[in-house]
Amino acid sequence: MIFDRLATSDYRIVETATPSGYKTTPIVEENDS
């Protein structure tokens, strides 16, 4: 549950914060570790 919520929130932040190209991949991977 926590991971799902975190992932959803991070997704949005990443999309807005990172205009480079790596949207949700980096955040999710970092959280997983």
Secondary structure, DSSP 8 states (H G I E B T S, - for coil): -HHHHHHHHHHHHHHHH--SS--SHHHHHHHH-
